[in-house]
Amino acid sequence: MDHAMRMTRVLLGMVAVLTNLVNAQPPNAACTNPTVSTPPAAANLRGDVGCTTVAGGTLAYSHEQSETAGGTIATNAHIYGPFDAGFGSQQDGIIATWGCSPTSLAYDSAGGLDLGYEHAKLASVCGVTLPRISGTTWIGLLGQCGGHTGNYHFHMGFECFETNSGTHSSKLGVAGNWNVYGKYEDYTAQQYPYLDACGGHFGFTPESPSASVYHYHVQMQAPFTLGCHGPNSAGGLVTIAQCMALYPECNTNPTTETWGSTTYTYRRDCPCFDANGQNYAATPVELPAIAHAAASPPVTSYNVSSWSCPSPYGVNACTKTIAQVIAASTTPPSTPPSTPPSTSSATSQPFGVLFVAVVAATSMAY
């Protein structure tokens, strides 16, 4: 057997190994909208709480391996709750792009922290701005639309899915039995909705213009998407106490962490946040939606200008708009491309490039 034949067999074997590695990666499974037979019900803490029913707009910035500037987001994307699964050495490549050095500064094996808290914490301990933009790259735990890799999914933001015109925000998706809308109760009048502990309320929607129905809105503060599946058993809004009763995690002792010279209290994997942005208070402050719903007539919304981030972890723990991130970025973003950049298939890449890509893929899910 001559040298060329031996090298060919070696290369074919290496390709087979790489193919097995690629095939071993978990697929980006289709989103599954949960079945909710008896509300109120707990929402999934590490998986789908709902699914989008519209496609996202054109992406201006690249983020990790899941978002490319000029690309788009297909419909039926995964909607998750607020929590991440934690970070470890397998995410070193990603953590380094945030500017954390050493990468161990970001390690958290327990998970169960909401992504707003995580952004605020890691910006502080790593001494960086998160999220931020460099050229056409979005740097942060989540991309410009509030999603990230693994089984590509969204925790917060959803700005790419919203159509900011007219009155009530358009439908973004469905969660259990009810529709999910953008953050505005009335965009023209600049009104945000009063929401219960699940993230829902009763009112008219584009799909139900003449009958008040329960529905969800994404929001700028935790839980960002859903705290639970509503309404309550009597068909009304869900209180903080009713939400907390759905989760054993909400009835455990909270933990404390010190960063930025301040000690913070937090209850991991408890998605029920009160009016002060706390999920750990011994006596939670009820959300204003409950009292306003009982008024005559009910009050369902308030002026956008009166909103401020209620999080005890600072303004970095609430959602930032794309415009706010652009304004705060130290490196001015370049003009995003109008069409996706050309890419070559994996089979046409040199072996070394393909190998690096496969190794990188094994460290992306989080």
C-alpha positions in Angstrom: 0.0 0.0 0.0 1.6 3.3 -1.1 1.8 6.4 1.1 -1.0 8.2 -0.7 -3.4 5.3 0.0 -2.5 5.1 3.6 -3.0 8.9 4.1 -6.4 8.6 2.3 -7.5 5.9 4.8 -6.2 7.9 7.8 -8.1 11.0 6.6 -11.3 8.9 6.0 -11.0 7.5 9.5 -10.6 11.0 10.9 -13.6 12.2 9.0 -15.7 9.3 10.4 -14.6 10.2 13.9 -15.6 13.9 13.3 -18.9 12.8 11.8 -19.7 10.8 14.9 -18.8 13.7 17.1 -21.1 16.0 15.1 -23.9 13.4 15.2 -23.4 13.0 18.9 -24.4 16.6 19.5 -28.0 16.9 20.7 -30.2 18.2 17.8 -32.0 21.5 18.0 -35.3 19.8 18.8 -38.6 21.3 17.8 -40.3 23.4 20.4 -43.1 21.7 22.4 -45.8 23.9 23.9 -46.6 22.5 27.4 -50.0 21.0 28.1 -51.6 22.8 31.1 -54.8 21.0 32.2 -55.3 22.6 35.7 -54.0 26.1 36.2 -52.3 27.6 38.0 -49.4 25.3 37.2 -45.6 25.5 37.5 -43.7 26.4 34.4 -40.7 24.4 33.2 -37.6 25.6 34.9 -35.2 24.1 32.3 -37.1 23.9 29.1 -40.0 25.1 27.0 -42.6 27.3 28.7 -44.0 28.1 25.3 -43.1 28.5 21.6 -43.0 31.4 19.2 -45.5 31.5 16.4 -43.8 34.2 14.3 -40.3 34.5 12.8 -37.8 36.9 14.2 -36.5 39.8 12.1 -33.2 40.2 10.4 -30.3 40.0 12.9 -27.9 42.9 12.9 -25.3 41.2 15.0 -23.6 37.8 15.3 -23.7 36.0 18.7 -21.9 32.7 19.4 -22.7 29.9 16.9 -26.4 30.4 16.8 -26.8 33.9 15.4 -25.2 35.4 12.3 -25.4 39.0 11.3 -27.9 39.2 8.4 -29.6 35.9 9.4 -33.1 35.4 10.7 -34.9 33.4 13.4 -37.3 30.8 12.3 -40.8 30.4 13.8 -41.5 27.8 16.5 -38.5 28.9 18.5 -38.2 27.8 22.1 -39.4 30.2 24.8 -37.8 29.4 28.2 -38.3 30.8 31.6 -35.7 33.2 33.3 -33.1 30.7 34.5 -29.9 29.4 33.1 -28.4 26.0 33.9 -25.1 27.3 35.2 -21.6 27.7 33.8 -18.4 25.6 34.1 -15.1 24.8 32.3 -17.0 23.4 29.3 -18.1 26.9 28.6 -14.6 28.4 28.9 -14.5 29.4 25.2 -17.8 31.3 25.5 -16.9 32.9 28.9 -13.6 34.2 27.5 -15.5 36.1 24.8 -17.3 38.0 27.5 -14.0 39.3 28.8 -13.9 37.2 32.0 -10.3 36.4 33.0 -9.8 33.9 34.5 -12.9 32.2 33.2 -13.5 30.6 36.6 -14.9 34.0 37.7 -18.1 33.0 35.8 -18.4 29.4 37.1 -21.6 28.5 38.8 -22.4 24.8 38.8 -25.8 25.1 40.6 -27.6 27.2 38.0 -31.1 28.5 38.7 -30.1 32.2 38.5 -32.1 34.4 36.2 -30.3 35.8 33.2 -30.8 39.4 34.3 -29.1 38.6 37.7 -26.3 36.8 35.8 -25.6 39.7 33.5 -25.4 42.1 36.5 -23.3 39.7 38.5 -20.8 38.8 35.7 -20.4 42.4 34.6 -19.4 43.2 38.1 -17.1 40.3 38.9 -15.4 40.3 35.5 -15.2 44.1 35.3 -16.8 44.3 31.9 -19.9 45.8 30.2 -22.6 43.1 29.5 -24.2 43.0 27.1 -22.1 45.1 24.6 -21.3 45.3 20.9 -18.0 45.2 19.0 -18.4 45.7 15.3 -21.1 43.3 14.2 -20.7 41.0 17.3 -23.0 41.0 20.2 -21.2 40.1 23.4 -23.1 38.7 26.3 -24.8 35.7 27.8 -27.7 36.2 25.4 -27.9 37.6 21.9 -29.6 40.7 20.7 -33.0 39.0 20.7 -32.6 37.3 24.2 -31.6 33.9 23.0 -28.5 31.7 23.1 -27.1 28.3 22.1 -27.6 24.8 23.2 -31.2 24.0 22.1 -31.4 27.6 20.6 -33.9 29.3 23.0 -35.0 32.6 24.3 -35.2 33.8 27.9 -35.8 37.6 27.6 -35.9 40.6 25.3 -37.8 39.3 22.2 -37.2 42.7 20.6 -36.5 41.1 17.3 -40.0 39.5 17.3 -41.9 42.6 18.2 -43.7 44.9 15.8 -43.7 48.3 17.5 -46.6 50.1 15.9 -50.3 50.4 16.5 -51.9 49.7 19.9 -51.6 46.3 21.6 -48.4 44.4 20.9 -48.6 41.7 18.3 -48.7 38.0 19.2 -45.2 36.4 19.6 -46.2 32.9 20.6 -48.2 30.6 22.8 -47.6 29.3 26.3 -49.8 26.5 27.5 -53.4 27.6 26.9 -52.8 31.3 26.2 -51.1 33.6 23.8 -47.9 35.5 24.4 -47.5 39.2 23.3 -44.8 41.8 23.2 -44.3 44.2 26.1 -46.8 46.9 25.2 -50.4 47.0 26.2 -50.7 50.0 23.9 -47.6 51.1 21.9 -49.2 54.2 20.5 -50.2 55.5 23.9 -46.9 54.1 25.4 -48.6 51.8 28.0 -47.1 48.8 29.7 -49.5 46.1 31.1 -50.0 45.4 34.8 -49.1 41.7 35.1 -49.7 39.0 37.7 -47.1 36.6 39.1 -47.3 34.4 36.0 -46.8 37.3 33.7 -50.4 37.5 32.5 -53.5 39.6 32.8 -57.0 39.9 31.3 -57.7 42.3 28.4 -58.5 42.6 24.8 -56.0 41.5 22.2 -55.6 41.6 18.5 -56.9 38.0 18.4 -59.8 38.8 20.8 -60.8 42.4 20.2 -64.3 42.1 21.7 -63.8 39.7 24.6 -61.4 40.1 27.5 -59.1 37.0 27.7 -56.2 36.0 29.8 -52.8 36.3 28.0 -49.1 36.9 28.7 -46.8 39.7 27.9 -43.0 39.6 27.9 -41.6 42.1 30.4 -38.4 44.0 31.1 -37.8 42.5 34.5 -37.7 38.9 35.9 -39.3 36.5 35.2 -39.2 38.1 31.7 -41.4 35.5 30.1 -43.5 33.3 32.5 -43.5 32.9 36.2 -46.1 30.2 36.0 -49.1 29.1 33.9 -52.2 31.0 34.8 -54.9 32.0 35.6 -55.6 30.9 39.2 -58.1 28.2 40.1 -60.9 30.7 40.4 -60.2 32.1 37.0 -58.5 35.3 38.3 -55.0 36.8 38.4 -52.3 34.8 40.2 -50.8 36.3 43.3 -47.2 35.9 44.5 -48.3 33.5 47.2 -50.2 31.4 44.7 -47.2 31.3 42.4 -44.8 30.4 45.2 -47.0 27.5 46.2 -46.4 25.9 42.9 -42.6 25.5 43.3 -40.8 23.7 46.2 -37.8 25.9 45.3 -39.8 29.0 46.4 -40.1 27.5 49.9 -36.5 26.8 50.6 -34.0 29.1 52.4 -32.5 31.7 50.0 -28.8 31.8 49.3 -26.4 34.8 49.5 -23.6 35.9 47.2 -21.2 38.8 47.5 -20.1 40.6 44.4 -19.3 44.3 43.8 -18.7 44.7 47.6 -22.4 44.0 48.2 -24.0 40.8 49.6 -27.2 39.8 47.7 -29.9 37.4 48.6 -31.5 35.2 46.0 -33.7 32.1 45.9 -32.5 29.8 43.0 -35.1 28.4 40.6 -38.0 30.4 42.1 -39.6 32.4 39.3 -42.1 34.3 41.4 -40.8 37.9 41.7 -42.7 40.4 43.8 -43.2 44.2 43.3 -39.7 44.8 44.6 -38.1 42.4 42.2 -37.5 39.9 45.0 -38.2 36.1 45.0 -37.0 35.6 48.6 -38.9 38.0 50.9 -40.5 36.5 53.9 -43.5 38.8 53.3 -43.6 39.4 49.5 -44.9 42.8 48.3 -47.9 42.0 46.1 -47.8 43.0 42.5 -49.9 46.1 41.7 -51.8 44.1 39.0 -53.9 42.4 41.8 -55.2 45.6 43.3 -55.7 47.3 40.0 -57.7 44.3 38.7 -60.1 44.7 41.6 -60.7 48.4 41.0 -63.9 49.6 39.3 -63.3 49.8 36.5 -60.2 47.6 36.4 -56.9 49.3 35.5 -54.8 47.1 33.1 -51.9 49.4 32.2 -49.6 52.2 33.1 -47.4 54.8 31.4 -44.0 53.5 30.1 -42.3 56.6 31.5 -43.2 55.5 35.1 -41.5 52.2 34.8 -38.1 51.7 36.4 -36.1 48.5 37.0 -37.3 47.1 40.4 -34.5 44.6 40.7 -32.5 44.7 43.9 -29.5 43.7 41.8 -29.4 47.0 39.9 -30.5 48.2 36.5 -28.2 45.7 34.7 -30.5 43.0 35.9 -33.4 44.2 33.7 -33.7 43.9 29.9 -31.8 46.5 27.9 -33.1 47.4 24.5 -30.8 47.1 21.5 -30.6 50.9 21.3 -29.5 51.1 24.9 -26.7 48.5 24.3 -25.5 50.3 21.3 -25.3 53.6 23.2 -23.4 51.9 26.1 -20.9 50.0 24.0 -17.4 51.3 24.1 -16.7 50.0 20.6 -19.1 51.7 18.1 -20.9 49.1 16.1 -20.3 49.0 12.3 -23.1 49.1 9.8 -24.7 45.6 9.9 -24.7 43.7 6.6 -28.0 43.5 4.7 -27.5 39.9 3.6 -26.0 37.0 5.5 -22.3 36.5 4.9 -21.4 33.6 2.7 -20.3 30.4 4.5 -18.8 27.2 3.3 -20.1 23.8 4.2 -18.2 21.8 6.8 -17.1 19.3 4.2 -15.2 22.0 2.3 -13.3 23.2 5.3 -9.6 22.2 5.9 -9.4 19.5 8.5 -8.0 21.7 11.2 -10.8 24.2 10.8 -13.4 21.4 10.9 -11.9 19.9 14.0 -11.8 23.2 15.8 -15.4 23.8 14.9 -16.5 20.4 16.2 -14.6 20.9 19.5 -16.1 24.3 19.9 -19.6 22.9 19.3 -19.1 20.5 22.2 -18.7 23.4 24.6 -21.6 25.5 23.5 -24.7 24.2 25.3 -25.6 26.0 28.5 
